[in-house]
Every structure is written in C-alpha cells, then in structure tokens.
C-alpha cells in the first residue's frame, strides 16, 4: 500500500451511516453468523479431541451463542457460562432465571440457572454449591461425550476446576480452541465488522469536530463513547487517549488535562460497536495549530511503519516471516516501540499476536496468516527524551490475494 493509494482510497470512500441497529435491521442473517461461529468452535474441538467446551469468558460466550446479559458485569464473576458439546446440546447457564434473554437464539438448546459458587454470590458456601455445578457438567459429558472425558475450559477458578476434576473429568486449555476458532471470519461477520467500523469512524469525526484548546482529554474521549452508544454500539475496552507530554511514552489513559494549542493528541479506539464487534484503529492530530518539524518527523515515521507493514501481509505467510519482513525500527524509536507489531481483532483483540523481530525469539510464536483474518497493524513512534509521541493503527482484512483496509478514516497526510 502506497501513500498515493491511501490518499486515493480516502477521497473515494464515504463512511456509511448507521442508526441504532436492532436485530430486525441487521445487514446479514444473524442466525447464519451464529451457526458459522458455533461450527468453528466444534471444528476446533474435534482437532483438540475434546468432548465438551466450557466457556466463562464473556467474549467467548458471545461468540458461541450470541446471547448477552450484562457482559462487563458478568466478566467480574463466574456467574454466567456456556457448555458446548461436540456432539450434543449447547447449554447456557445464566446468573438467574431469565430465559427471555435467550429467546429466539437457535444456537441455544437449553437454558439453566448457574448454581452460584463464586465468592460474591456464595460467600463461604462456595465449596458446597460448586458440587451441584460439577454434577451437571459431568452428567452432560457422560450423556453426550461418548466416553470422552476431556473438557476444554477457557477461564475458571481453582474452586470450579477442582470440583470438575473430582468428577473424573480431564481439563484441557480452552483458549487455544476459542482464539483459533474466532480468528477466521465469515463474509457475514466481515459485514457486521464494517457496521461497527462505520460507527467507530462517526465517533472519531465527533472527536475531531470537538478538538480545540481547553477541552479535557476525558471530554474529548466522551465524544467517542456517546456516538458509539447512540448508534447501537456497546462499550469501549480502554481509555487510550492522551495529549502533549502525556503521549510519550504510550499507554497513559485519558485524564482531566486540558488540551493546549499545538499539542499532539493520540488515541486508540478499542471500540466494541454494533453486534459486539471490535473496531481498533488509532489516529493522531495536532490541536489548533500547525505541526512542528518534530511532529512532522514523528508522524511520518509512524505512517511509514504502518504502510510498510500492511504491504508485507499476505495469506500463507508465517508469523515469523511477517515479523522478519516488517519495517526495521530506527534505533532512536526502538525502546518506546509498541508492544506488538500486528494482532487479530473480532469481538475483541484476539489471536494472533505477532511480535517485533527484536522480540520474536524471546516472546513470539509462529502460525500462519489465513484468508478471513482481520488484523490490526500497530505503530508508536517516540524517542527516549522526546516530549510527544505518535500512535497510529490500521485495521485490515486478509483476502486470498492480499489485504483490504476495513477503515476509511483519513490519516493526516498533510503531515507527511
């Protein structure tokens, strides 16, 4: 991808507008999406030779059955889960008896109330109540496992794991199943992801319109939240917006600091939009003034890294090969480099996580780039002693022949 092609795509595309989207307004058949995702899980279950999959991570439960119930609240406690049999039913265990929350979802075969064994719900009676839960899961495995006692679990406390093992079940790491299943999107998923991206970009426009000296980082960030909720989105996973000297090094979340004229402002959306899909892009702006020579230089390097690393990506490449071919970071920016080169995205940030070549031997792992993956290409450019830094990120879809940008929000090409 060249600078000319990016400028051309920015001129030729207009973001699609979406109102609050109910299920009846969905641009695709949601039941087809649900069926595809459940089959992806079962295909991976067969690869790892497990008879059951027990999901407490609320992103994974959403992927498996698409039933939502206070996802962030339920993420704090072991209060809601899904059991998937390889050859048998899908059972939603909810925190209380509200079966109307699962009505009309064809991927759910049975609705049950979870026996509360987490400490907030059970106090010192957790060891007593968890036995009921373990009995129910063991019975499901016995009745539908064909003698296979291997149960994959994504996230569960010692209390729950010990109770399941006491029933003769062999527990297997479940995240290897869910993460690799979620990595490859159907064409219908990609349409839903585009709907999320369109809302995200509407939020970014709201931020840009409000960008002026005196507004606080928090007030600017609130524009993204408000737009997301108003247009049918769900939540935002982080608060990664900072200005001026707070931009370098990266990963300071937004504060009450008022923006000053000439400040660099960098942000990372991490937005969970309509249908639960994540839109994860980053942009950087200068507030109310022309960029300085140093701001030009930082931005140009960040942009060069993004453009080069997108151009590298092709289906069939190994993660190692991608890492080796990515933009070599100049020494002055190396210590403050972003923590990863490229990562997957779907219902949230997800597999794969491709490390910088400098870090690959110590921290990286290998795998293959596949068609249907949606990847986020990352850059942070800042020096050890520098006042500011630039954070850029672009979201792309891997196709059989290359990659396509999923976002159309313009870069600040006049800063190049």
C-alpha positions in Angstrom: 0.0 0.0 0.0 1.5 3.3 -1.1 0.8 6.9 0.1 -0.9 7.6 -3.3 -3.2 4.6 -2.9 -4.2 5.6 0.7 -4.9 9.1 -0.4 -7.0 7.8 -3.4 -9.0 5.5 -1.1 -9.7 8.3 1.3 -11.1 10.5 -1.5 -13.1 7.7 -3.0 -14.8 6.4 0.1 -17.6 7.8 2.3 -18.4 6.2 5.6 -21.8 4.6 5.7 -24.1 6.0 8.3 -25.9 3.7 10.7 -28.7 4.3 13.2 -29.3 2.2 16.3 -29.5 -1.3 14.8 -32.0 -3.7 16.2 -31.8 -7.4 15.1 -34.5 -6.7 12.5 -32.2 -4.1 10.9 -29.2 -6.4 10.6 -27.4 -6.2 7.3 -27.0 -10.0 7.3 -28.8 -13.1 8.6 -27.6 -13.2 12.2 -28.6 -16.9 12.6 -26.2 -17.7 9.7 -23.4 -15.9 11.7 -24.3 -17.8 14.8 -24.3 -21.1 13.0 -20.9 -20.4 11.5 -19.3 -19.4 14.8 -20.6 -22.4 16.6 -19.4 -24.7 13.9 -15.9 -23.1 14.0 -15.8 -23.9 17.7 -16.8 -27.5 17.1 -14.3 -28.0 14.4 -11.6 -26.8 16.7 -12.9 -29.0 19.5 -12.6 -32.1 17.2 -9.0 -31.0 16.4 -8.1 -31.0 20.1 -10.1 -34.2 20.8 -12.4 -32.8 23.5 -16.0 -33.8 24.0 -17.1 -30.6 25.7 -16.2 -26.9 25.9 -17.0 -24.8 29.0 -16.8 -21.0 28.4 -16.8 -18.4 31.2 -15.0 -15.6 29.3 -17.9 -13.4 28.2 -16.4 -12.7 24.8 -16.3 -16.5 24.2 -19.9 -17.0 25.4 -20.9 -14.2 23.0 -19.1 -15.9 20.1 -20.7 -19.3 20.9 -24.3 -18.3 21.3 -24.7 -14.5 20.8 -26.8 -14.2 24.0 -25.7 -11.1 26.0 -26.6 -10.3 29.6 -24.6 -7.5 31.3 -21.3 -8.7 29.7 -19.0 -6.4 31.6 -20.6 -7.1 35.0 -20.6 -10.9 34.3 -16.9 -10.6 33.4 -16.1 -9.9 37.0 -17.6 -13.1 38.4 -18.0 -16.7 37.4 -21.7 -16.1 37.1 -22.6 -17.0 33.5 -21.2 -19.6 31.2 -21.9 -21.8 28.1 -21.4 -25.5 27.7 -20.9 -26.8 24.2 -21.0 -30.5 23.5 -19.0 -31.7 20.4 -21.9 -34.0 19.6 -24.9 -32.8 21.7 -26.5 -29.7 23.2 -25.4 -26.2 23.8 -26.4 -25.1 27.3 -26.5 -21.5 28.6 -26.0 -21.3 32.4 -27.2 -17.8 33.4 -26.8 -16.0 36.7 -30.6 -16.1 37.4 -33.8 -17.4 35.8 -34.4 -15.0 32.9 -34.9 -17.3 29.9 -36.4 -14.5 27.9 -32.8 -13.2 27.4 -32.1 -16.3 25.2 -35.4 -16.4 23.3 -35.1 -16.8 19.6 -31.4 -17.7 19.5 -31.2 -21.1 17.7 -27.7 -21.9 18.9 -29.0 -22.4 22.5 -30.6 -25.8 23.1 -31.2 -25.4 26.9 -31.3 -22.7 29.4 -30.3 -23.3 33.1 -29.6 -21.2 36.1 -26.0 -21.4 37.3 -25.5 -22.5 40.9 -23.6 -19.5 42.3 -20.3 -20.7 43.7 -18.2 -17.6 43.2 -17.5 -15.8 46.5 -19.6 -12.7 46.0 -22.6 -14.9 45.3 -21.9 -17.8 47.7 -19.6 -16.5 50.4 -18.2 -19.3 52.5 -20.6 -21.8 50.9 -18.9 -21.9 47.5 -17.4 -25.4 48.1 -20.9 -26.6 48.8 -22.6 -25.0 45.8 -19.9 -25.8 43.3 -20.7 -29.5 43.7 -24.1 -29.1 42.0 -22.5 -27.3 39.1 -19.8 -30.0 38.7 -22.5 -32.7 38.8 -24.4 -31.0 36.0 -21.4 -30.7 33.8 -20.3 -34.2 34.5 -23.7 -35.5 33.5 -23.6 -33.6 30.2 -20.2 -35.0 29.5 -21.4 -38.5 30.4 -24.6 -38.3 28.3 -23.0 -36.7 25.2 -19.3 -37.4 25.3 -19.3 -41.0 24.1 -16.8 -41.9 26.8 -14.5 -39.0 26.1 -13.9 -37.2 29.5 -11.8 -34.4 28.0 -13.4 -31.0 28.8 -11.8 -27.8 27.5 -12.3 -24.8 29.8 -11.3 -21.2 29.0 -11.2 -19.5 32.4 -12.3 -20.9 35.8 -11.2 -20.6 39.4 -9.5 -23.3 41.4 -12.8 -24.0 43.1 -14.5 -24.8 39.9 -11.6 -26.7 38.3 -11.1 -28.9 41.4 -14.8 -29.7 41.5 -14.8 -30.8 37.8 -11.7 -32.9 38.2 -13.3 -34.6 41.2 -15.9 -35.9 38.8 -13.3 -37.6 36.7 -13.1 -35.0 34.0 -9.8 -34.2 32.3 -9.5 -30.4 31.9 -7.8 -29.0 28.7 -6.8 -25.4 28.0 -9.8 -23.9 26.2 -8.4 -20.6 24.9 -6.4 -22.4 22.2 -9.8 -23.5 20.9 -11.7 -20.3 21.1 -8.9 -18.0 19.9 -8.1 -20.0 16.8 -11.8 -20.5 16.1 -12.5 -16.8 16.3 -9.5 -15.9 14.1 -11.2 -16.6 10.7 -14.3 -14.6 9.8 -17.1 -15.4 7.5 -18.2 -12.9 4.9 -21.2 -12.1 7.0 -19.0 -11.4 10.0 -17.0 -9.0 7.9 -20.2 -7.1 7.0 -21.0 -6.8 10.7 -17.5 -5.7 11.4 -17.8 -3.0 8.8 -21.0 -1.8 10.5 -19.0 -1.5 13.7 -16.2 0.4 11.9 -18.7 2.9 10.4 -20.0 3.7 13.9 -16.4 4.0 15.2 -15.5 6.4 12.4 -18.6 8.5 13.1 -17.3 8.7 16.7 -13.9 9.8 15.6 -15.4 12.6 13.5 -17.3 13.8 16.6 -14.0 13.9 18.4 -12.2 15.8 15.6 -15.1 18.4 15.5 -14.7 18.9 19.2 -10.9 19.2 19.1 -9.8 22.6 20.4 -7.6 24.0 23.1 -9.2 23.9 26.5 -11.2 20.7 26.1 -10.1 18.0 28.5 -8.9 14.6 27.4 -11.8 13.0 29.1 -14.4 15.3 27.5 -12.8 14.6 24.0 -12.9 10.8 24.7 -16.5 11.1 25.8 -17.5 12.0 22.2 -16.4 8.6 21.0 -18.4 6.9 23.8 -21.6 8.9 23.2 -21.6 8.3 19.4 -21.0 4.6 19.9 -23.9 4.1 22.3 -26.2 6.4 20.3 -25.6 4.4 17.1 -26.0 1.0 18.6 -22.6 0.1 19.9 -21.8 -1.5 23.3 -18.7 -0.3 25.1 -15.1 0.7 24.8 -12.4 -1.5 26.3 -9.8 1.1 27.2 -9.3 4.9 27.7 -6.3 5.3 25.5 -6.2 8.9 24.6 -3.5 11.3 25.7 -2.2 14.7 24.7 1.1 16.7 24.7 3.7 15.3 27.1 1.4 12.5 28.1 1.6 10.9 24.7 5.2 9.7 25.2 5.7 7.0 26.3 2.5 5.4 25.3 -0.3 3.7 27.3 -1.4 6.6 29.6 -5.2 6.7 29.7 -7.1 9.9 29.3 -7.3 12.4 32.2 -8.7 15.8 33.1 -5.7 17.5 31.5 -6.9 20.4 29.2 -5.5 20.3 25.7 -3.1 23.1 24.8 -2.7 24.7 21.4 -0.1 22.8 19.5 -0.4 19.5 21.4 -0.2 16.2 19.7 -3.2 14.1 20.5 -3.0 10.4 20.0 -5.7 7.8 20.7 -6.6 4.1 20.2 -10.4 3.3 19.8 -10.7 -0.3 21.1 -14.4 0.2 20.5 -17.0 -2.6 20.8 -19.6 -1.5 18.4 -22.8 -2.9 17.0 -23.3 -6.6 17.1 -20.4 -6.8 19.6 -17.6 -6.4 17.1 -14.5 -4.5 17.8 -13.1 -1.6 15.8 -9.5 -0.9 16.7 -7.8 1.9 14.9 -5.5 4.8 16.1 -5.0 8.3 14.8 -3.0 11.3 15.9 -3.8 15.0 15.4 -2.3 18.4 16.3 -4.7 20.6 18.4 -5.4 24.0 17.0 -2.1 24.8 15.3 0.3 23.8 12.5 2.5 20.8 13.3 6.1 21.5 14.3 9.0 20.0 12.4 9.4 17.3 15.1 5.7 16.4 15.0 6.0 16.1 11.2 9.0 13.8 11.7 7.3 11.5 14.3 4.1 11.3 12.3 6.0 10.5 9.0 7.9 7.6 10.7 4.7 6.2 12.2 2.9 6.4 8.9 5.8 4.8 7.1 5.8 1.9 9.5 2.0 1.3 9.0 2.2 1.5 5.2 5.2 -0.8 5.0 3.8 -3.4 7.4 0.5 -3.5 5.6 2.3 -4.1 2.3 4.1 -7.1 3.8 0.9 -9.0 4.7 -0.2 -11.9 2.5 -2.2 -15.1 3.2 0.0 -18.1 3.7 2.9 -16.2 5.4 4.1 -17.4 8.7 4.1 -15.0 11.7 7.9 -15.3 11.8 8.2 -14.4 8.1 5.9 -11.4 8.6 7.9 -10.2 11.6 11.2 -10.5 9.8 9.9 -8.5 6.8 8.3 -5.7 8.8 9.7 -2.2 8.9 13.0 -2.0 10.8 12.5 0.5 13.6 15.3 3.1 13.8 17.3 2.8 16.9 16.1 6.1 18.4 12.5 4.8 18.5 13.3 1.2 19.4 13.0 1.5 23.2 9.5 3.0 23.0 8.2 0.7 20.2 4.6 -0.6 20.6 4.4 -3.9 22.4 3.3 -5.8 19.3 3.5 -5.5 15.5 0.2 -6.9 14.4 -2.7 -8.5 16.2 -6.1 -10.1 15.3 -9.4 -8.5 16.1 -13.0 -9.7 16.1 -15.3 -9.5 19.1 -12.2 -8.0 20.9 -8.4 -8.1 20.4 -7.6 -11.7 19.6 -5.2 -14.3 18.1 -2.7 -13.9 16.5 -0.3 -11.6 18.3 2.7 -11.1 16.1 5.8 -9.7 17.9 8.5 -7.4 16.7 11.6 -9.2 15.2 13.6 -7.9 18.1 11.3 -9.7 20.5 10.4 -12.7 18.4 12.8 -15.3 19.8 12.0 -14.3 23.4 8.3 -13.7 23.2 6.9 -14.6 19.8 5.1 -17.7 18.5 4.6 -18.9 15.0 1.5 -19.6 12.9 0.0 -18.8 9.5 -1.8 -15.8 8.1 -5.1 -17.0 6.7 -7.7 -15.5 4.4 -10.6 -14.2 6.5 -8.4 -12.9 9.3 -8.9 -9.3 10.4 -5.6 -7.8 11.6 -4.6 -4.5 13.3 -1.3 -3.1 12.2 0.3 -1.0 15.1 2.8 1.8 15.4 4.0 4.0 18.1 6.9 6.4 17.4 8.5 8.4 20.2 12.1 8.9 21.5 13.5 8.5 25.0 13.8 12.2 25.6 11.1 13.4 23.3 8.1 15.4 24.6 5.5 13.7 22.4 4.7 10.5 20.5 2.5 9.4 17.6 0.2 6.4 17.8 -1.2 5.0 14.6 -3.1 1.8 13.8 -5.0 0.4 10.9 -7.4 -2.5 10.6 -7.2 -4.7 7.5 -8.9 -7.8 6.2 -6.7 -10.6 4.7 -8.0 -11.9 1.4 -6.9 -14.6 -1.0 -4.9 -12.1 -2.9 -3.7 -9.5 -0.3 -5.3 -7.3 2.2 -8.0 -4.6 2.2 -8.4 -1.7 4.6 -11.5 -2.0 6.7 -11.3 1.6 7.9 -11.6 4.6 5.7 -10.9 7.4 8.3 -8.1 9.6 6.8 -4.6 9.8 8.0 -3.1 13.3 8.4 -1.4 13.1 5.0 -0.5 16.9 5.1 1.8 16.0 8.0 3.9 13.9 5.6 
